[in-house]
Amino acid sequence: MHVTSPVREPLIQGGKTYADVTEDICRQVEGAPTKEWKIAFGISLLVLAYGSACLAWTWWEGLGVWGLNKTVGWAWDITNFVWWVGIGHAGTLISAILLLFRQKWRTSINRAAEAMTIFAVLCAASFILMHMGRPWMAYWALPLPNAFGSLWVNFNSPLVWDVFAISTYFSVSLVFWYIGLIPDLATIRDRATSKVSRFMYGTFAMGWDGSAKTWSRYEYISLILAGLSTPLVLSVHTIVSMDFATSVIPGWHTTIFPPYFVAGAIFSGFAMVQNLMLITRVVYRLEDYITLEHIETMNKVITLTGSVVGVAYITEFFIAWYSGVEYEYYAFFNRMTGPYWWAYWAMMTCNVISPQLFWSRKLRRSITFTFFISVVVNIGMWFERFVIIVTSLHRDYLPSSWAMFSPTRYDIGDYIFSFGLFFTLFLLFSKYLPVINMAEVKAVIRSTSANPPAKIAGVAKVRQRGTAEPVFNKDKE
């Protein structure tokens, strides 16, 4: 008797049929909002309302309500901007790059990761509008014809590059996310029992009929968008890093920033995906689709990118010492031993030490520990951006101009606004749209399920491996 042992654990568990996939994923869309969802949504709305009040007061009174001063002109606003852009990186990486590499484990998490990307970029964009102080003049950052003489954007400024990079990233990510939704929207349309639902989902399904030609076009456009998105994964945070790297400020003027920022963005993005998916799989009872195999694989990516970030930290210190430039050396020495030493060591502990615990398979497959470390990683990545920005500015060449930064209630309130916006949007998405890509899960279920569905005489059945239907040749027993 031949015994078959899979190389890795199945990605889809529970012996799901194609009908089971549809029922399980459509359940939360078609059902009434649960009590837990209502509570979470109410809390998100309260947080958003408080943050909106702080933001309105900031714009009414001006940026003087923040804790900025003449020395520290950038602080929480740009820290939060870079942090949110980084979180938005994992969605495109999972959707585009892993699609091109035909990684099947992405199918259960790509939908939520793409939504997270879009919402995170919106939160990042809000900080751009905030720190302008005059958001009604935001269009001045665009190269538009005007009647102000020679007024034009400075194309040599990385701040202008930011506008193009982030707007492009948002546009492509939104289209990619929506295209992937169309087959699932058509499924919900066909199952809808009310005229309103049928009309709404049918409108956004854009006449999807499920024909072979339609599926062919869907696959074709998905590959095109994946090809367009792949360079954006590298370019967006590279350009964000150039906001600092193209300056002459000690601590910023370094060529390691682009790859270091990209690795850090993927690092924090995957950590946020873990936080969201670990909650989603329990709330919507999707444990058979978001399995320990998915969690462990994402933890491996977190370990890799965390190690890259740790090497970048060490390289920065070595180059600062090796350069022989006393100002550059002092900038890094001040980070470690200066007034903000606590922020630096929090960054090192959260970003370098904590991910290395995932070398243990037991910890890597622990849901509670994974959630905790993912929160720790995102805290550490926020401190990284704070350390880079504030500690490089608060002590410059003149000791007489040295100053400290302390956040005010409006710095904190504006940050809270972004959390309220993010979770409000994500909760709406998780209720009214399928959080898992049904079409892609069905496409891989036969090759990634423990008990793949087998179509026998036109009926979808479950073929049990190693049970009453042996696959070996009895003549050779």
SVG drawing of the C-alpha trace seen along z (x, -y; Angstrom):
<svg xmlns="http://www.w3.org/2000/svg" viewBox="-36 -87 73 95">
<polyline fill="none" stroke="black" stroke-width="0.4" points="0.0,0.0 1.4,-3.4 1.2,-6.2 1.2,-9.8 2.5,-12.6 2.1,-16.1 5.2,-18.4 3.3,-21.1 0.1,-21.5 -3.0,-22.2 -3.9,-25.9 -7.7,-25.2 -9.0,-22.9 -12.3,-21.4 -12.9,-19.5 -14.6,-22.5 -16.6,-22.2 -17.0,-25.0 -20.5,-25.6 -19.0,-25.8 -16.6,-28.5 -19.4,-30.6 -21.6,-30.1 -18.8,-30.7 -17.5,-33.9 -20.9,-35.4 -22.3,-34.7 -21.2,-38.0 -22.2,-40.0 -25.7,-38.7 -26.5,-38.5 -27.5,-41.2 -24.7,-43.1 -23.7,-41.3 -23.7,-42.8 -19.9,-42.7 -19.6,-44.5 -22.0,-47.2 -20.0,-47.8 -16.7,-47.9 -18.2,-50.2 -19.7,-52.5 -16.3,-52.8 -14.6,-53.6 -17.1,-56.3 -16.6,-57.8 -12.8,-57.8 -13.3,-59.3 -15.6,-62.0 -13.1,-63.0 -10.2,-63.0 -12.3,-65.1 -12.9,-67.7 -9.2,-67.9 -8.4,-68.1 -11.0,-70.9 -9.5,-72.9 -6.0,-72.4 -7.1,-73.8 -9.1,-76.6 -6.3,-77.8 -3.3,-76.8 -0.4,-74.5 0.7,-76.4 -1.5,-74.1 1.0,-71.3 4.1,-71.0 6.4,-72.1 9.0,-74.8 11.7,-76.6 14.1,-73.7 11.8,-70.8 9.6,-71.7 8.6,-68.1 7.4,-65.7 4.3,-63.7 2.7,-64.8 5.5,-63.4 6.1,-60.5 2.5,-59.4 2.5,-60.0 5.5,-57.7 4.1,-55.1 0.8,-54.8 2.5,-54.7 4.6,-51.8 1.6,-49.9 0.0,-50.2 2.9,-48.3 2.0,-44.8 -1.3,-44.8 0.4,-45.4 3.2,-43.1 0.8,-40.2 -1.5,-41.1 1.1,-41.8 4.4,-40.3 3.1,-37.0 0.6,-36.8 3.5,-37.0 5.3,-34.3 2.2,-32.1 2.2,-31.9 -1.1,-30.2 -1.1,-31.1 -1.9,-34.7 -5.4,-33.9 -7.0,-33.9 -5.4,-37.2 -4.9,-39.3 -8.4,-40.9 -8.2,-42.3 -4.5,-43.3 -5.5,-45.3 -8.3,-47.0 -5.8,-47.8 -3.5,-49.3 -6.1,-51.7 -7.3,-52.8 -3.8,-53.2 -2.8,-55.4 -5.9,-57.5 -4.8,-58.0 -1.3,-58.9 -2.7,-61.4 -4.7,-63.0 -1.4,-63.9 -0.2,-65.6 -3.3,-67.8 -2.9,-68.4 0.6,-69.6 -0.1,-72.0 -2.2,-74.0 -4.2,-75.3 -5.8,-72.1 -7.9,-74.2 -4.6,-75.0 -3.5,-71.4 -3.9,-71.5 -0.9,-73.9 1.2,-70.7 0.1,-69.7 1.7,-71.1 -1.5,-72.9 -1.7,-75.9 -2.3,-79.0 -2.6,-82.8 0.1,-83.5 2.9,-84.3 5.9,-81.9 4.4,-80.0 5.1,-76.3 6.0,-73.3 9.7,-72.5 10.3,-69.2 13.6,-68.9 11.8,-68.5 11.1,-65.0 8.0,-66.5 6.6,-66.9 7.7,-63.3 5.7,-62.2 2.5,-63.6 3.0,-61.7 4.2,-58.4 1.4,-58.2 -1.4,-59.2 -0.2,-56.7 0.1,-54.0 -3.4,-54.7 -4.9,-54.7 -3.3,-51.4 -4.1,-49.8 -7.7,-50.9 -8.2,-49.5 -6.4,-46.3 -8.6,-45.8 -11.8,-46.6 -11.0,-44.3 -10.5,-41.4 -13.8,-42.1 -15.9,-41.9 -16.4,-38.1 -17.3,-38.0 -19.7,-40.9 -21.4,-39.0 -21.8,-36.0 -23.4,-38.1 -25.6,-39.8 -26.9,-36.4 -27.6,-35.4 -29.3,-38.6 -32.8,-38.4 -33.7,-42.2 -34.0,-44.5 -31.7,-47.0 -28.9,-44.5 -29.3,-43.1 -29.1,-46.5 -26.1,-47.7 -24.0,-44.7 -25.1,-44.2 -24.1,-47.8 -20.5,-47.3 -20.3,-43.8 -20.3,-45.5 -22.3,-42.8 -20.0,-39.9 -21.4,-36.7 -18.8,-34.1 -18.1,-33.1 -14.7,-31.7 -14.0,-34.9 -14.8,-37.0 -12.5,-34.9 -9.7,-35.1 -9.9,-38.9 -10.0,-39.0 -6.8,-36.9 -5.2,-39.1 -5.9,-42.4 -4.9,-41.0 -1.4,-40.2 -1.1,-43.6 -2.0,-45.4 0.3,-43.1 3.1,-44.1 2.3,-47.8 2.0,-47.4 5.3,-45.6 7.6,-48.6 5.3,-50.7 6.1,-48.5 9.7,-49.5 9.3,-53.1 6.8,-54.6 8.7,-54.2 11.9,-54.8 10.6,-58.3 9.3,-58.8 12.8,-58.0 14.2,-60.7 12.3,-63.3 15.1,-62.8 18.0,-61.3 18.3,-64.2 18.7,-66.7 22.1,-67.6 21.0,-67.1 23.2,-64.7 21.2,-61.5 19.2,-62.0 21.8,-62.4 22.4,-58.7 22.1,-56.4 20.9,-53.4 17.5,-54.9 15.6,-53.7 16.2,-49.9 16.0,-50.3 12.6,-52.1 11.2,-49.6 12.1,-46.7 10.7,-48.5 7.5,-49.2 7.0,-45.5 7.9,-44.7 5.2,-46.9 2.7,-46.2 2.8,-42.4 2.5,-43.0 -0.7,-45.0 -2.1,-42.3 -1.5,-39.8 -3.4,-42.0 -6.4,-42.4 -6.6,-38.8 -6.2,-37.2 -9.2,-39.1 -11.2,-38.6 -10.7,-34.8 -12.2,-34.5 -15.1,-37.1 -16.2,-35.7 -15.3,-32.0 -12.9,-31.7 -10.3,-29.6 -10.5,-27.0 -9.4,-29.6 -6.9,-31.7 -4.9,-28.8 -1.8,-28.4 0.0,-27.9 -0.8,-31.4 0.1,-32.8 3.4,-31.0 4.3,-32.1 3.6,-35.7 5.7,-35.4 8.6,-34.2 8.3,-37.3 8.2,-39.5 11.4,-37.7 13.2,-38.3 12.3,-41.9 13.0,-42.6 16.4,-41.1 17.0,-43.4 15.9,-46.4 18.3,-45.3 21.2,-45.1 20.3,-48.6 20.4,-50.0 23.9,-48.5 25.1,-49.7 24.0,-53.3 26.1,-53.3 29.1,-51.8 29.0,-54.3 28.6,-57.2 31.7,-56.1 33.6,-55.1 32.9,-58.4 34.9,-60.4 32.3,-63.2 31.8,-64.3 28.4,-65.7 27.1,-62.5 28.6,-60.5 27.1,-62.7 23.6,-62.5 23.6,-58.7 25.3,-58.8 22.7,-61.3 19.9,-58.9 21.3,-56.2 22.3,-58.2 20.6,-61.6 17.3,-62.9 15.3,-60.6 17.3,-57.5 14.1,-55.7 12.6,-56.1 15.7,-54.6 15.9,-51.6 12.2,-51.0 12.7,-51.0 15.6,-48.5 13.8,-46.2 10.6,-46.1 12.1,-45.9 15.3,-44.0 14.9,-41.7 11.2,-40.8 10.9,-39.4 13.9,-37.0 11.7,-35.1 9.9,-33.8 12.8,-31.5 11.0,-29.2 8.3,-27.2 6.2,-26.9 6.1,-30.7 5.7,-31.2 2.5,-29.2 1.1,-30.7 -1.9,-32.9 -1.7,-34.9 2.1,-35.4 1.8,-36.4 -0.8,-39.0 1.3,-40.4 4.5,-40.6 2.6,-42.2 1.4,-45.0 4.9,-45.4 6.4,-45.6 4.0,-48.4 4.8,-50.3 8.5,-49.8 8.1,-51.0 6.4,-54.2 9.3,-54.8 11.7,-54.3 10.1,-57.1 10.0,-59.3 13.6,-58.7 14.7,-59.4 12.8,-62.7 12.8,-64.2 16.3,-63.2 17.9,-64.4 16.3,-67.8 16.2,-68.7 20.0,-69.1 21.6,-70.8 25.0,-72.6 24.3,-75.4 23.8,-74.3 22.0,-77.6 19.1,-76.4 18.8,-72.9 15.2,-72.2 12.9,-69.4 9.6,-68.3 6.6,-67.3 3.3,-66.4 0.2,-68.4 -3.3,-67.0 -3.9,-68.0 -0.9,-66.1 -2.3,-63.1 -5.9,-63.9 -4.9,-64.1 -3.2,-60.7 -6.3,-59.3 -8.3,-60.7 -6.3,-58.4 -7.1,-55.3 -10.8,-56.2 -10.8,-56.7 -8.9,-53.5 -11.0,-51.2 -14.3,-52.7 -13.5,-52.1 -12.2,-48.6 -15.2,-47.6 -17.5,-48.8 -15.5,-46.8 -15.6,-43.7 -19.4,-43.8 -20.5,-44.7 -17.8,-43.1 -16.3,-39.6 -13.1,-39.7 -11.7,-36.7 -11.4,-36.3 -13.9,-33.5 -12.9,-33.1 -9.2,-32.7 -9.8,-30.4 -11.9,-28.1 -9.2,-28.2 -6.6,-26.7 -8.8,-24.6 -8.2,-21.3 -4.4,-21.7 -4.3,-23.2 -7.1,-21.5 -6.7,-18.5 -9.9,-17.0 -10.3,-18.6 -13.7,-18.5 -14.0,-15.9 -16.7,-16.3 -18.4,-12.8 -21.4,-12.4 -21.9,-16.2 -22.1,-16.4 -19.4,-18.1 -18.3,-15.5 -15.4,-15.4 -12.7,-12.8 -11.3,-11.6 -7.6,-10.8 -6.6,-7.6 -10.1,-6.5 -12.6,-4.3 -11.5,-5.3 -7.8,-4.2 -5.8,-5.5 -3.2,-2.7 -3.3,0.3 -4.8,3.3 -3.1,5.7 0.3,4.7 -0.6,5.1"/>
</svg>
